[in-house]
Amino acid sequence: MWLSRASAGERPAARPRGPAGDLSIGPHRPGYPCRVTFPGKANFPVVGVIGGGQLARMMHQAGIPLGVRFKLLADTPQDSAAQVVSDVVLGDYRDLDTLRRFAADCDVITFDHEHVPTEHLRALQADGIAVRPGPDALVNAQDKGVMRAKLDSIGVPCPRHRLVADPADVTAFANEGAGYPVVLKTVRGGYDGKGVWVVDDEEQAHAPFLAGVPVLAEEKVDFLRELAASVVRSPSGQAVAYPVVESVQENGVCAEVTAPAPDLDPAMAAEAQALALRIAGDLDITGHLAVELFQTRDGRILVNELAMRPHNSGHWTQDGSVTSQFENHLRAVLDLPLGDPRPRARWTVMVNVLGGDYPDMYHAFLHCMARDPGLRIHMYGKDVKPGRKVGHVNVFGDDLDDVRERARHAAAYLRGTITE
């Protein structure tokens, strides 16, 4: 039963739900609902997370001090988050009946990934379930073609692009601009470099069409570096912005993040933050939004990708900011007041730990902890496989060279590429 947070000891009438998808959750809002399972003991809201990866694991960790209760929809008991969350449902996120059963006793639904079918999320919303971010927003992270069309309509700077029908159309797109190479992306399903090709001619352009989904062609941007602007927005419209970071990719996978981005002109940093906040507002996003950006050699910023969940480029916030991206995402989906995004130190460097050929990572972990007590090592509980993200290292301090060297050394030792 939904109860108002009225005077203690008084049992008010059950509070009806608002419009579909709106539970009006938030203690600063009138009639804040609490779920009561034992007489006189009000329990905190239940957040349902779809997806059992490391993002859900770290969301759960951030929610413990908030008193947030978690329910997880995972694929297997071995999933990263399923190892630590007590209330786990195993099932297929692509099955609507499974989603409905999972969501039935959750106060709000959010995500570890963007792959839940859009039509299923709309069905949950029609059932009165709070889905945050909502399907109309999330589809822009699910479908790159939809995202580009939406960003175009609101005047957001992007690389030159269009949907292409076949390899010959890719050549036509190339000839409309500076020629080959061209970046091709399947509009759905890609992540960490998957579903992305850089092609040099029409023959190479055949591979993306084999997936049987629409293909987006983009110009290959001559960029100086990649940046990321992270913001968090609540349903009531409150929003916060984190410092703009530099992101280094290797083989399509985020390898290293430096916060804030070194030598970034303050005017460009402010422009990137303002752009991310505008996108979050115009797309009506609830929760964390990561805007991946190109800083071009001619002094522009262009939007590369959007992610509407905690993001690898924001892992540094776990130890480097007053309030992490994970905690603020939870605060946002529950419409709680957002936390302070400011950094705790002048510099924070995050380096991903990728699996290598050295499976005995625990002893490497002990060595790193003993060698450098200032490290913050976050492991995901995954089996070690070459190239797989199995953890990350955060280091913060006032000397960028020192912070970067320590983070890189620890990640390399954990992977087994160095032994001293």
GUKOLNU-675445 format. One record per residue (C-alpha): residue in one letter; y, z, x; residue number from 1. Coordinates in pm, 1 decimal. Each point is the difference from the previous one (the first is absolute). Example, Ala and Ser with C-alpha at 12.3 -4.5 7.8 and 13.67 -1.06 7.14 Angstrom:
BEGIN
(A; (-450.0; 780.0; 1230.0); 1),
(S; (344.0; -66.0; 137.0); 2),
! end
This chain:
BEGIN
(M; (0.0; 0.0; 0.0); 1),
(W; (352.0; -78.4; 118.0); 2),
(L; (227.2; 300.6; -7.1); 3),
(S; (371.0; 35.4; 55.8); 4),
(R; (112.7; 221.3; 283.4); 5),
(A; (185.9; 216.7; -248.7); 6),
(S; (35.1; 377.2; 0.4); 7),
(A; (-289.4; 191.7; 149.7); 8),
(G; (-253.4; 121.4; -250.3); 9),
(E; (115.6; -236.4; -272.2); 10),
(R; (-233.1; -280.7; -96.7); 11),
(P; (210.8; -303.5; -93.1); 12),
(A; (-121.2; -299.3; -192.4); 13),
(A; (-183.1; -266.5; 195.8); 14),
(R; (245.6; -245.9; 147.9); 15),
(P; (-66.0; -362.0; -94.5); 16),
(R; (-9.3; -268.2; 261.9); 17),
(G; (304.0; -217.3; 51.2); 18),
(P; (-11.9; -377.2; 10.5); 19),
(A; (-312.6; -154.4; 144.7); 20),
(G; (-34.5; 92.7; 364.8); 21),
(D; (264.7; 275.1; -16.2); 22),
(L; (-110.9; 360.8; 8.7); 23),
(S; (352.5; 117.3; 90.1); 24),
(I; (-145.6; 201.5; 283.4); 25),
(G; (243.9; 210.3; 200.2); 26),
(P; (116.3; 359.5; -11.3); 27),
(H; (363.7; -108.6; -16.7); 28),
(R; (-63.6; -190.8; -320.6); 29),
(P; (-0.9; 155.6; -348.2); 30),
(G; (-339.9; 93.6; -136.4); 31),
(Y; (-180.9; -23.0; 334.3); 32),
(P; (-370.5; -14.5; -83.3); 33),
(C; (-263.7; 213.5; 168.3); 34),
(R; (-373.6; -24.3; -50.6); 35),
(V; (-147.0; 336.8; -95.2); 36),
(T; (-371.7; 55.6; 45.4); 37),
(F; (-12.3; 381.7; -2.7); 38),
(P; (204.8; 224.8; -231.3); 39),
(G; (316.8; 108.4; 173.1); 40),
(K; (-71.2; -200.8; 317.7); 41),
(A; (196.0; -323.1; 21.6); 42),
(N; (-154.8; -242.6; 245.8); 43),
(F; (190.5; -269.8; 180.3); 44),
(P; (-25.5; -369.2; -92.3); 45),
(V; (-300.2; -213.6; 86.2); 46),
(V; (76.9; -309.3; 206.7); 47),
(G; (-262.7; -271.8; -25.1); 48),
(V; (-19.8; -215.9; 311.2); 49),
(I; (-180.0; -333.0; -18.0); 50),
(G; (-152.0; -82.2; 336.8); 51),
(G; (-169.0; 228.3; 250.7); 52),
(G; (153.3; -107.8; 330.6); 53),
(Q; (205.0; 188.3; 256.2); 54),
(L; (321.1; -30.6; -202.0); 55),
(A; (-158.2; 195.0; -286.0); 56),
(R; (-134.3; 251.2; 253.7); 57),
(M; (348.0; 60.7; 138.7); 58),
(M; (155.8; 11.6; -347.6); 59),
(H; (-248.2; 273.8; -87.8); 60),
(Q; (96.0; 191.5; 314.0); 61),
(A; (369.1; -24.9; -90.5); 62),
(G; (-66.0; 111.7; -356.6); 63),
(I; (-176.4; 325.8; 90.9); 64),
(P; (320.7; 199.4; 67.6); 65),
(L; (148.8; -141.8; -320.8); 66),
(G; (-290.6; 134.1; -205.2); 67),
(V; (-79.1; -352.6; -118.5); 68),
(R; (-357.4; -49.9; -117.2); 69),
(F; (-175.2; -322.1; 93.0); 70),
(K; (-258.9; -219.5; -162.7); 71),
(L; (-127.2; -294.0; 202.7); 72),
(L; (-162.3; -329.9; -94.9); 73),
(A; (-194.8; -105.6; 307.5); 74),
(D; (-264.2; -257.0; 89.1); 75),
(T; (-234.6; 232.7; 191.1); 76),
(P; (-29.3; 369.7; 92.1); 77),
(Q; (67.9; -102.2; 360.1); 78),
(D; (347.1; -137.8; -77.0); 79),
(S; (268.7; 167.9; 205.4); 80),
(A; (160.7; 188.1; -290.0); 81),
(A; (-330.2; 70.2; -178.8); 82),
(Q; (-94.6; 224.7; 292.2); 83),
(V; (286.3; 242.0; -74.8); 84),
(V; (84.8; -26.3; -371.7); 85),
(S; (-208.8; 225.9; -224.7); 86),
(D; (21.4; -207.8; -320.5); 87),
(V; (-142.4; -341.7; 85.5); 88),
(V; (-115.5; -270.5; -239.0); 89),
(L; (-202.1; -285.3; 148.0); 90),
(G; (61.6; -330.6; -170.9); 91),
(D; (137.3; -351.3; 5.5); 92),
(Y; (380.6; -20.4; -29.2); 93),
(R; (-43.1; -353.4; -137.7); 94),
(D; (-176.6; 130.6; -313.4); 95),
(L; (235.8; 95.5; -283.8); 96),
(D; (-239.1; 244.6; -167.8); 97),
(T; (-41.0; 183.9; 330.5); 98),
(L; (376.2; 17.7; 42.1); 99),
(R; (47.0; 131.6; -353.4); 100),
(R; (-258.9; 274.5; 45.0); 101),
(F; (150.3; 94.0; 335.1); 102),
(A; (356.9; 13.4; -133.5); 103),
(A; (-79.8; 194.6; -315.1); 104),
(D; (81.1; 345.3; 140.6); 105),
(C; (258.2; -102.2; 260.5); 106),
(D; (371.9; 59.5; -46.9); 107),
(V; (97.6; -299.7; 210.6); 108),
(I; (-182.2; -279.8; 180.4); 109),
(T; (100.5; -130.7; 341.7); 110),
(F; (-165.5; -205.9; 272.0); 111),
(D; (-148.0; -13.8; 348.0); 112),
(H; (2.5; -381.8; -17.9); 113),
(E; (147.1; -278.4; -213.9); 114),
(H; (-320.4; -172.2; -109.7); 115),
(V; (-51.6; 138.4; -353.2); 116),
(P; (21.9; -295.1; -243.8); 117),
(T; (347.5; -19.6; -150.3); 118),
(E; (-131.3; -48.0; -353.1); 119),
(H; (-204.9; 321.3; 29.8); 120),
(L; (309.6; 196.0; 98.4); 121),
(R; (185.8; -140.0; -300.0); 122),
(A; (-289.4; 111.2; -221.9); 123),
(L; (17.9; 353.2; 142.3); 124),
(Q; (373.4; 5.2; -56.8); 125),
(A; (-52.4; -114.7; -359.5); 126),
(D; (-242.7; 292.3; -40.3); 127),
(G; (287.4; 235.1; 85.5); 128),
(I; (-102.1; 65.5; 361.4); 129),
(A; (280.6; 43.9; 253.9); 130),
(V; (-63.4; -266.9; 264.2); 131),
(R; (234.0; 32.7; 297.5); 132),
(P; (103.4; -240.1; 130.6); 133),
(G; (-40.1; -191.3; -323.9); 134),
(P; (-177.5; -335.4; -21.1); 135),
(D; (321.8; -200.9; -38.8); 136),
(A; (116.4; 139.9; 333.2); 137),
(L; (-336.4; 7.3; 176.7); 138),
(V; (-74.6; -365.7; -71.5); 139),
(N; (266.6; -83.7; 257.8); 140),
(A; (-216.0; 164.7; 265.3); 141),
(Q; (-320.9; -148.1; -142.7); 142),
(D; (111.6; -362.8; -19.4); 143),
(K; (212.0; -148.5; 278.6); 144),
(G; (101.3; -294.1; -216.4); 145),
(V; (132.3; 231.5; -271.0); 146),
(M; (174.9; 210.2; 265.4); 147),
(R; (179.6; -296.4; 156.2); 148),
(A; (112.9; -129.2; -340.3); 149),
(K; (132.5; 343.6; -96.9); 150),
(L; (179.3; 55.9; 329.2); 151),
(D; (156.2; -344.8; -29.0); 152),
(S; (124.2; 81.4; -349.8); 153),
(I; (181.8; 313.8; 119.4); 154),
(G; (145.4; -160.2; 310.9); 155),
(V; (-210.6; 169.5; 267.6); 156),
(P; (-12.4; -188.5; 333.4); 157),
(C; (-350.1; -132.9; 74.5); 158),
(P; (-157.6; -262.3; 226.1); 159),
(R; (1.6; -353.2; -144.9); 160),
(H; (-309.9; -28.0; -218.9); 161),
(R; (-178.1; -161.9; -293.3); 162),
(L; (-344.9; -22.9; -153.2); 163),
(V; (-202.6; -292.4; 133.0); 164),
(A; (-277.3; -193.4; -171.2); 165),
(D; (-205.8; -136.2; 291.4); 166),
(P; (16.7; -76.6; 374.0); 167),
(A; (209.1; -311.1; -59.8); 168),
(D; (251.5; 213.3; -188.8); 169),
(V; (12.0; 234.9; 299.6); 170),
(T; (104.8; -294.6; 215.9); 171),
(A; (265.1; -88.4; -257.3); 172),
(F; (127.6; 358.8; 14.0); 173),
(A; (7.8; -12.3; 379.7); 174),
(N; (196.3; -326.0; -7.5); 175),
(E; (253.3; 152.1; -239.5); 176),
(G; (95.2; 242.9; 275.9); 177),
(A; (-56.2; 24.1; 372.0); 178),
(G; (-356.4; -132.7; -8.6); 179),
(Y; (-312.3; 178.6; 117.1); 180),
(P; (-105.6; 275.2; 63.6); 181),
(V; (-8.0; 133.5; -357.2); 182),
(V; (-119.1; 339.0; -127.9); 183),
(L; (-248.0; -19.8; -289.9); 184),
(K; (-92.6; 298.1; -214.9); 185),
(T; (-241.2; 40.3; -289.1); 186),
(V; (212.7; 151.3; -274.5); 187),
(R; (-246.2; 280.3; -77.9); 188),
(G; (-241.3; 217.5; 192.5); 189),
(G; (136.6; -12.5; 353.6); 190),
(Y; (79.0; 301.3; 219.3); 191),
(D; (11.2; 87.9; 371.3); 192),
(G; (23.6; -367.2; 93.6); 193),
(K; (-281.0; -108.4; -232.9); 194),
(G; (91.3; -290.9; -224.4); 195),
(V; (267.7; -122.2; 244.0); 196),
(W; (-17.6; -309.1; 222.6); 197),
(V; (244.2; -157.1; 243.1); 198),
(V; (-84.2; -370.2; 1.4); 199),
(D; (117.5; -270.0; 237.8); 200),
(D; (-107.1; -308.1; -193.1); 201),
(E; (-145.3; -125.6; -325.4); 202),
(E; (-359.3; 30.2; 119.8); 203),
(Q; (41.6; 373.2; 61.8); 204),
(A; (157.5; 36.9; -344.9); 205),
(H; (-333.9; -52.4; -179.2); 206),
(A; (-137.1; 352.0; 59.8); 207),
(P; (230.0; 199.6; -233.4); 208),
(F; (-88.3; -216.7; -300.0); 209),
(L; (-369.7; 86.1; 28.7); 210),
(A; (69.2; 340.8; -157.9); 211),
(G; (66.3; -167.5; -334.1); 212),
(V; (329.8; 180.7; -65.2); 213),
(P; (358.1; -129.2; 16.6); 214),
(V; (148.3; -37.4; 346.0); 215),
(L; (355.7; 81.4; 103.3); 216),
(A; (160.6; -187.2; 288.6); 217),
(E; (277.4; 163.9; 202.2); 218),
(E; (206.3; -105.1; 296.7); 219),
(K; (-102.6; 162.4; 327.4); 220),
(V; (300.0; 220.3; 64.8); 221),
(D; (145.0; 18.1; 350.0); 222),
(F; (40.1; 375.7; -1.5); 223),
(L; (111.4; 246.7; 262.2); 224),
(R; (-216.9; 279.2; -137.0); 225),
(E; (-144.6; 143.1; -320.2); 226),
(L; (166.3; 287.8; -181.9); 227),
(A; (-94.6; 206.8; -303.0); 228),
(A; (226.8; 174.7; -249.2); 229),
(S; (-165.3; 270.7; -210.8); 230),
(V; (149.1; 147.6; -315.8); 231),
(V; (-133.7; 221.2; -278.1); 232),
(R; (120.8; -19.6; -360.7); 233),
(S; (-77.9; 220.8; -299.4); 234),
(P; (-12.6; -101.1; -369.0); 235),
(S; (326.8; 181.6; -61.7); 236),
(G; (168.3; -220.4; 260.2); 237),
(Q; (29.5; 238.8; 294.3); 238),
(A; (-66.6; -176.4; 329.1); 239),
(V; (-13.6; 81.9; 370.4); 240),
(A; (-10.1; -225.5; 307.0); 241),
(Y; (-174.4; 65.4; 331.3); 242),
(P; (133.5; -125.9; 333.4); 243),
(V; (-77.7; -366.3; 65.8); 244),
(V; (-286.7; -32.7; 249.0); 245),
(E; (-127.9; -257.4; 245.7); 246),
(S; (-356.3; -113.8; -67.8); 247),
(V; (-222.7; -173.0; 255.8); 248),
(Q; (-293.3; -205.9; -128.6); 249),
(E; (-310.2; -103.9; 191.3); 250),
(N; (-231.6; -257.8; -160.1); 251),
(G; (164.2; 64.8; -335.8); 252),
(V; (-55.8; 378.1; 19.6); 253),
(C; (276.7; 255.5; 45.8); 254),
(A; (-47.1; 142.8; 349.7); 255),
(E; (312.6; 205.5; 63.7); 256),
(V; (309.2; 125.6; -182.0); 257),
(T; (316.4; 142.3; 155.6); 258),
(A; (237.6; 203.6; -214.7); 259),
(P; (282.6; -74.2; -9.5); 260),
(A; (-6.9; -361.8; 121.0); 261),
(P; (145.8; 5.2; 352.6); 262),
(D; (333.1; -174.7; 57.2); 263),
(L; (32.4; -103.5; -363.2); 264),
(D; (362.5; -57.8; -96.4); 265),
(P; (98.8; 271.9; -250.2); 266),
(A; (143.8; -263.8; -232.6); 267),
(M; (-332.9; -186.8; -7.1); 268),
(A; (-190.5; 325.4; -54.2); 269),
(A; (225.6; 81.9; -295.8); 270),
(E; (-45.3; -354.3; -132.2); 271),
(A; (-379.9; 35.1; 16.1); 272),
(Q; (4.4; 336.7; -177.6); 273),
(A; (234.1; -130.4; -269.2); 274),
(L; (-221.5; -305.9; -47.3); 275),
(A; (-312.1; 214.5; -41.9); 276),
(L; (177.2; 227.6; -249.0); 277),
(R; (119.0; -302.7; -197.1); 278),
(I; (-349.7; -148.0; -12.6); 279),
(A; (-140.6; 334.3; -117.7); 280),
(G; (257.6; 17.7; -278.0); 281),
(D; (-15.6; -364.4; -109.3); 282),
(L; (-380.9; 4.1; -10.9); 283),
(D; (-3.6; 344.5; -167.6); 284),
(I; (-232.7; 143.4; 262.2); 285),
(T; (-121.3; 358.2; -23.6); 286),
(G; (-126.5; 153.3; 322.3); 287),
(H; (12.3; -115.6; 358.7); 288),
(L; (111.5; -353.2; 83.7); 289),
(A; (-41.0; -146.3; 348.1); 290),
(V; (201.0; -315.2; 63.2); 291),
(E; (-128.4; -184.4; 306.1); 292),
(L; (277.4; -200.1; 162.6); 293),
(F; (62.0; -259.9; 267.7); 294),
(Q; (303.9; 51.5; 222.2); 295),
(T; (83.0; -357.5; 93.0); 296),
(R; (146.3; -114.1; 329.5); 297),
(D; (307.5; -128.7; -182.2); 298),
(G; (86.2; 344.2; -138.9); 299),
(R; (-153.8; 0.1; -349.8); 300),
(I; (-263.4; 210.6; -172.0); 301),
(L; (-260.5; -168.8; -220.8); 302),
(V; (-256.5; 165.7; -226.4); 303),
(N; (-356.9; -65.0; 107.5); 304),
(E; (-218.1; 220.4; -223.6); 305),
(L; (20.6; 284.6; -251.6); 306),
(A; (-235.9; 298.1; -37.0); 307),
(M; (33.3; 239.7; -295.2); 308),
(R; (-191.2; 299.0; 134.7); 309),
(P; (8.0; 200.3; 320.9); 310),
(H; (-10.4; -243.4; 289.3); 311),
(N; (-107.9; -12.9; 363.0); 312),
(S; (361.8; -44.4; 108.3); 313),
(G; (74.2; 341.2; -153.4); 314),
(H; (-279.8; 206.0; 158.4); 315),
(W; (249.9; 132.3; 254.3); 316),
(T; (163.0; 200.5; -282.2); 317),
(Q; (-296.8; 240.6; -14.0); 318),
(D; (129.3; 175.1; 310.8); 319),
(G; (334.4; -165.8; 67.7); 320),
(S; (193.7; 55.6; -322.9); 321),
(V; (87.3; 297.5; -217.0); 322),
(T; (-198.3; -144.0; -293.2); 323),
(S; (-279.1; -250.3; 58.9); 324),
(Q; (-43.1; -328.0; -184.6); 325),
(F; (-317.7; 143.7; -153.8); 326),
(E; (169.4; 306.8; -144.0); 327),
(N; (296.2; -197.9; -126.7); 328),
(H; (-229.7; -255.3; -162.8); 329),
(L; (-168.8; 281.4; -190.7); 330),
(R; (333.2; 154.9; -91.2); 331),
(A; (116.2; -336.6; -130.1); 332),
(V; (-303.8; -80.3; -216.6); 333),
(L; (29.1; 348.9; -153.2); 334),
(D; (379.7; -39.0; -30.7); 335),
(L; (59.5; 308.8; 210.3); 336),
(P; (321.0; 30.5; 204.1); 337),
(L; (-45.9; -203.2; 317.2); 338),
(G; (-14.7; 159.5; 343.8); 339),
(D; (222.0; -46.8; 303.8); 340),
(P; (-92.0; -321.9; 190.0); 341),
(R; (198.3; 79.2; 314.4); 342),
(P; (-178.0; 1.6; 339.5); 343),
(R; (-86.0; 327.1; 173.5); 344),
(A; (47.9; -141.3; 350.4); 345),
(R; (195.7; -279.1; 163.1); 346),
(W; (-311.9; -216.4; 42.4); 347),
(T; (-345.5; -17.2; -152.7); 348),
(V; (-263.8; -251.1; 109.8); 349),
(M; (-315.1; -69.0; -201.2); 350),
(V; (-288.5; -188.6; 161.9); 351),
(N; (-305.0; -99.6; -200.8); 352),
(V; (-342.3; 95.4; 131.3); 353),
(L; (-228.4; -299.0; -35.2); 354),
(G; (-373.6; 21.4; 42.7); 355),
(G; (-140.1; -140.1; 323.3); 356),
(D; (-332.1; 0.6; 177.5); 357),
(Y; (14.3; 375.7; 62.5); 358),
(P; (-154.2; 180.6; -300.2); 359),
(D; (26.7; 357.6; 138.0); 360),
(M; (355.2; 42.1; -122.8); 361),
(Y; (-25.4; 374.3; -58.1); 362),
(H; (-25.4; 83.0; 370.5); 363),
(A; (288.5; -235.2; 68.1); 364),
(F; (190.5; 182.8; -273.3); 365),
(L; (-59.2; 334.8; 173.8); 366),
(H; (117.0; -142.4; 332.4); 367),
(C; (324.0; -129.9; -151.8); 368),
(M; (74.7; 330.8; -168.4); 369),
(A; (-51.2; 189.2; 323.8); 370),
(R; (198.9; -247.3; 209.2); 371),
(D; (302.0; -8.8; -233.5); 372),
(P; (36.3; 283.7; -252.5); 373),
(G; (306.0; -171.7; -146.3); 374),
(L; (-204.2; -285.5; -144.3); 375),
(R; (-50.0; -25.9; -373.0); 376),
(I; (-332.9; -179.3; -50.5); 377),
(H; (-107.2; -106.5; -348.2); 378),
(M; (-359.4; -115.8; -43.2); 379),
(Y; (-131.0; -168.7; -314.5); 380),
(G; (-367.8; 101.1; 0.8); 381),
(K; (-113.7; -359.5; 45.4); 382),
(D; (-289.5; -138.6; 197.4); 383),
(V; (123.0; -161.6; 319.7); 384),
(K; (-10.6; -378.5; -11.4); 385),
(P; (182.4; -239.0; 234.9); 386),
(G; (348.7; -75.0; -128.8); 387),
(R; (-24.4; 240.2; -296.2); 388),
(K; (283.6; 246.0; -63.2); 389),
(V; (-156.7; 341.7; 48.5); 390),
(G; (308.9; 213.2; 57.9); 391),
(H; (348.5; 15.4; 144.5); 392),
(V; (201.1; 203.9; 247.8); 393),
(N; (353.9; 127.5; -53.7); 394),
(V; (221.0; 126.7; 279.8); 395),
(F; (363.3; 104.4; -36.2); 396),
(G; (274.4; 108.9; 237.8); 397),
(D; (331.8; -87.6; 160.4); 398),
(D; (-121.8; -238.3; 273.6); 399),
(L; (-123.7; -329.9; -144.3); 400),
(D; (-182.4; -112.8; 314.9); 401),
(D; (-188.3; 330.6; 20.3); 402),
(V; (-83.7; 6.4; -370.3); 403),
(R; (-123.8; -358.5; 3.8); 404),
(E; (-211.5; 43.7; 312.5); 405),
(R; (-169.3; 312.8; -134.5); 406),
(A; (-81.0; -160.3; -335.4); 407),
(R; (-135.3; -316.2; 159.4); 408),
(H; (-208.4; 193.2; 252.3); 409),
(A; (-163.0; 215.4; -266.8); 410),
(A; (-81.5; -296.1; -225.6); 411),
(A; (-145.4; -196.9; 292.0); 412),
(Y; (-210.2; 295.6; 115.3); 413),
(L; (-131.8; 55.4; -351.7); 414),
(R; (-95.6; -366.2; -18.7); 415),
(G; (-168.0; 13.2; 340.4); 416),
(T; (213.8; -263.1; 170.9); 417),
(I; (109.1; 257.3; 259.0); 418),
(T; (-201.2; 294.0; 134.3); 419),
(E; (259.2; 220.3; 169.5); 420),
! end
